[in-house]
């Protein structure tokens, strides 16, 4: 199964962040790399959807030590998730292959 464009972006952000991949960090990474704004809710819904597809796994951290601190859900990419983004990249490379650098018009 090939992930959608946004799912690919989220998977790549999680992969890049490694052990530090939680919702807000993923959104920040996406915004830094794409120069676009993303709603936190859209990112979180996508993280959960990718976990249901077995492209990500998650675990809860201990609560932060500050008063009233909350636990964070950390995500990591699975081998299936890595295969999905690699397949998508290969498909795009094949589509780009042989195209001219400019459009005649």
Steps between C-alpha positions, in 0.01 A plus 500: 500500500642835396437779752340827386721806450427639847542157659840473330600839640396394851680166470818674386480751785459217754789310343722811510411582864578149624440466875364857526198455274184615679212703357627856548856409400372333182298811411803724568721279280244507218469878520877548506561269203206608281460869595126432540269518801320189625219466751606291799175305472571403139843372597372305799212340305751396233737353761218290644385390151855396410524300820175320412655416162807356683727761340576651844514372857457710813560491872416733788777675692501561870334829601730802486640599841327841508188531713209361306738366235350272242633193326579527129427244230821433309494346153752300301490387140463127436677302228167505311494880529855524365406270211193715427695825467773328299237356262342844463839657429575235239166559332563877484853444366356281223244768416771768485738281298550632148311827545670811360624765741275764345153505355476603137219740448 
